[in-house]
Amino acid sequence: MLVGWLVMELFANISINVILGHSNTSWSSFGKGVLERIFLSVGILAGYPHVIIAFGALKIGTRLHEDKNSKISNDYFLVGNFISLLAAVIYVYSCFNFFGWG
């Protein structure tokens, strides 16, 4: 199970960096991404799909003070969030189908 989580984290972080064109990612950014995916995965595994709505609300709330006119920044924000959500959903799907949870 832990190996699956680590593979998912590597996939998500490499995907985000390649798609968004980042060559160096800070540890704080990496840590925030890990926490996002843990939050989503644990919530969905526990049977609370509402965490997806809470995730979206928290992300938008933290984004309110930033520059809204930067199209590139907004696109990166959106793509990064979709990749985080996709990684968590794939992880939960694999837990249900390959490990017999649910």
FENZI-V373336 format. One line per field, one symbol per residue. ss: DSSP state (H for helix, E for strand, - for the rest). psi: psi as a letter, one per 40 degrees, with the letter a starting at -180 (. if undefined). burial: 1 if it has 24 or more other C-alpha atoms within 12 Angstrom, else 0. Layout:
ss->???
psi->???
burial->???
This chain:
ss->-HHHHHHHHHHHHHHHHHHH------HHHHHHHHHHHHHHHHHHH-----HHHHHHHHHHHHH-------HHHHHHHHHHHHHHHHHHHHHHHHHHHH----
psi->dddddddddddddddddddefhdhhidddddddddddddddddddefgeedddddddddddeedeiheehddddddddddddddddddddddddddddefi.
burial->000010011011111100010000000000001101111110111000001100100010000000000000000010011111111111110010000000
